[in-house]
């Protein structure tokens, strides 16, 4: 069982192409990391998978355990088991965190079924304690007035409660100090299991010190250009993305010479 992305081409609606034939497979039970320079298409990938209306898929497919999610509305993708932790979590004034998560869980139930309130709050408080989130957050509006670290902890709390089949974490380390990063990473690591596949998108190797990936991919120009183990992240950290671009140029030159 896996999340399969095959020959994906996508663009900002009416604009230029950003993803140019991207191929990727994330198996359940594994953690994959995507790294790449600014403008390479990392956040575009996360938004396309989740169904953001500002992006248009021109060709390719995204299969969730064999089912084409590109034909689904965003809410249907979420109910099917996809979860996206945003780089910049949105504020939802007037909707409390407790009610927001409860509504998301309720939406997954069959008609006529209701969440048990006692069980729900018991689970919610347990997950909040793991993430060092004060109980007062249950009554606060979603992300309204939250610090960067509070927003990211809140995203991980949502993920813990919703228990997705596949989670996409779009630059979860953005705006976090080292203490908040450790707490958030510990929360993510606690959710690792054979039934969950994770795709972690980041600029920096430091996040991968705490959330150790099984595979690291490099995204350049809308394509995955290199995949390897965790050691690839350390090479990128020490040599930079220009190193990858130079090796790609060398590889292309070698292929050209071989064909002569």
C-alpha positions in Angstrom: 0.0 0.0 0.0 1.5 3.3 -1.0 1.0 6.9 -2.2 2.2 6.8 -5.9 2.9 10.0 -7.9 3.5 9.2 -11.6 4.7 11.6 -14.3 3.0 14.6 -12.5 2.8 17.9 -14.4 1.2 20.8 -12.7 1.1 24.6 -12.8 -0.4 27.6 -11.2 -3.8 27.9 -12.8 -3.2 29.7 -16.1 0.5 30.1 -15.4 3.8 28.4 -16.1 4.5 24.8 -15.4 6.1 24.1 -12.0 6.0 20.3 -11.7 7.5 18.7 -14.8 7.1 14.9 -14.8 7.6 14.2 -11.0 7.7 10.5 -10.0 7.6 9.4 -6.3 6.3 6.5 -4.2 5.8 6.7 -0.4 5.1 3.4 1.2 3.1 3.0 4.4 5.5 2.6 7.3 8.2 4.8 5.7 9.3 8.4 6.0 10.5 10.2 2.9 12.0 13.6 2.9 12.1 16.1 0.0 14.7 18.8 -0.1 15.3 21.4 -2.8 16.1 25.0 -3.5 13.5 27.8 -3.5 11.2 27.6 -6.5 11.8 23.9 -7.2 8.2 22.9 -6.6 8.2 21.5 -3.1 5.2 23.4 -1.7 3.5 23.1 -5.1 3.7 19.4 -4.8 2.0 19.4 -1.4 -0.8 21.7 -2.6 -1.4 19.7 -5.7 -1.7 16.5 -3.8 -4.2 18.0 -1.3 -6.3 19.7 -4.1 -5.5 23.4 -3.7 -7.7 25.2 -6.2 -5.0 27.6 -7.4 -3.1 24.7 -9.0 -3.9 22.8 -12.2 -2.7 19.3 -13.0 -2.0 19.0 -16.8 -1.0 15.4 -16.8 0.0 12.5 -14.6 -1.6 10.8 -11.6 -1.6 10.6 -7.9 -2.8 7.2 -6.5 -3.7 6.7 -2.8 -3.6 2.9 -2.3 -4.5 2.5 -6.0 -7.3 5.1 -6.0 -6.9 8.3 -8.1 -7.2 11.2 -5.7 -7.0 13.9 -8.4 -10.6 13.1 -9.3 -11.6 13.9 -5.7 -12.6 17.1 -4.0 -10.1 18.3 -1.2 -12.5 17.2 1.6 -12.9 13.7 0.0 -9.1 13.4 -0.2 -8.8 14.2 3.5 -11.5 11.6 4.4 -9.7 9.1 2.3 -6.7 9.4 4.5 -4.5 12.3 3.3 -3.3 15.0 5.7 -1.4 18.2 5.0 0.5 20.2 7.6 0.8 23.6 6.1 4.0 25.7 5.9 1.9 28.6 7.0 -1.1 27.3 8.9 -4.3 29.4 8.3 -6.3 31.1 11.1 -10.0 30.3 11.4 -11.5 32.9 13.7 -14.6 31.9 15.6 -13.9 28.2 15.4 -12.3 26.6 18.5 -9.6 24.0 18.2 -11.7 21.4 20.0 -14.7 21.9 17.7 -12.5 22.0 14.6 -10.9 18.6 15.3 -14.2 17.2 16.5 -15.9 18.2 13.2 -13.1 16.7 11.2 -13.4 13.4 13.0 -17.2 13.4 12.8 -17.1 13.9 9.0 -15.4 10.5 8.7 -18.2 8.7 10.5 -21.2 7.1 8.8 -24.5 8.9 8.8 -26.2 8.6 12.2 -23.0 7.9 14.1 -21.8 10.3 16.7 -18.5 10.8 18.5 -18.5 9.9 22.2 -17.7 13.2 23.9 -15.9 11.7 26.9 -13.7 9.5 24.7 -13.0 12.4 22.3 -11.8 14.8 25.0 -9.8 12.0 26.7 -7.9 11.3 23.5 -7.5 15.1 22.8 -6.0 15.9 26.2 -3.7 12.9 26.0 -2.3 14.1 22.7 -2.1 17.7 23.9 0.0 16.6 26.9 2.5 14.9 24.6 2.9 18.1 22.6 3.0 20.3 25.8 0.0 22.2 24.6 -2.0 23.9 27.5 -5.6 22.8 27.9 -6.7 26.4 27.3 -6.0 25.9 23.6 -9.1 23.8 23.2 -11.3 27.0 23.5 -9.0 29.2 21.4 -9.8 29.8 17.7 -7.8 27.7 15.3 -4.3 29.3 15.0 -5.6 32.8 15.8 -3.0 34.7 17.7 -0.7 31.7 17.9 3.0 31.9 17.7 4.8 30.0 14.9 5.6 27.2 17.3 2.1 27.0 18.6 0.7 26.7 15.1 3.0 23.9 14.2 2.2 22.0 17.4 -1.5 22.5 16.6 -1.0 20.9 13.2 0.7 17.9 14.7 -2.1 17.6 17.2 -4.6 17.5 14.4 -2.6 14.8 12.7 -2.4 12.8 15.9 -6.2 12.9 16.3 -7.1 12.3 12.7 -4.6 9.4 12.2 -4.2 9.7 8.5 -2.9 7.0 6.2 -0.5 9.5 4.5 0.8 12.7 6.0 2.5 15.5 4.1 4.5 17.9 6.3 5.3 21.1 4.4 8.3 22.8 6.1 7.1 21.9 9.6 10.3 23.3 10.9 9.7 26.8 9.5 9.7 29.4 12.3 10.5 27.0 15.1 13.2 27.6 17.7 15.2 24.5 18.8 13.0 23.7 21.8 9.8 23.9 19.8 11.4 21.9 17.0 12.3 19.1 19.4 8.7 18.9 20.8 7.1 18.9 17.3 9.6 16.3 16.0 8.9 14.1 19.0 5.2 14.4 18.3 5.7 13.4 14.6 8.0 10.5 15.6 5.3 9.2 18.0 3.0 8.8 15.0 5.4 6.7 13.0 3.9 3.3 12.4 3.5 0.6 9.8 0.1 2.0 8.9 1.3 5.6 8.1 3.4 7.0 5.3 5.0 10.4 5.7 6.4 12.9 3.3 8.5 15.6 5.0 9.3 18.7 2.9 12.1 20.8 4.2 14.9 23.2 3.2 17.3 22.2 5.9 19.0 19.1 7.2 18.4 20.1 10.9 14.8 18.8 10.9 16.1 15.4 9.7 18.3 15.2 12.8 15.1 14.7 14.7 12.8 13.1 12.2 15.1 10.5 10.6 13.9 9.7 7.0 14.3 6.4 5.3 14.8 8.1 1.9 15.8 11.6 0.9 14.9 13.0 -2.5 16.2 16.1 -4.1 13.7 18.2 -6.1 15.1 20.5 -8.8 13.2 22.1 -11.6 9.9 20.3 -10.9 11.5 16.8 -10.9 13.0 14.4 -8.5 16.7 14.3 -9.6 18.3 12.2 -6.9 17.2 9.8 -4.2 19.4 8.2 -1.5 19.5 7.5 2.2 19.8 10.0 5.0 23.4 10.7 4.1 22.2 12.7 1.1 20.8 15.4 3.4 24.2 15.8 5.0 25.9 16.2 1.6 23.4 18.9 0.6 24.0 20.6 3.9 27.8 20.7 3.4 27.9 21.2 -0.4 24.7 23.2 -1.2 22.2 22.8 -4.0 24.7 24.1 -6.6 26.6 20.8 -6.1 23.5 18.9 -7.2 23.0 21.2 -10.2 26.7 20.7 -11.2 26.5 16.9 -10.9 23.3 17.0 -13.1 25.1 19.0 -15.7 28.1 16.6 -15.6 25.7 13.6 -15.9 24.0 15.1 -18.9 27.3 15.9 -20.5 28.5 12.3 -20.0 25.3 11.0 -21.6 25.7 13.3 -24.5 29.3 12.1 -25.1 28.3 8.4 -24.8 25.7 8.9 -27.5 28.2 10.4 -30.0 
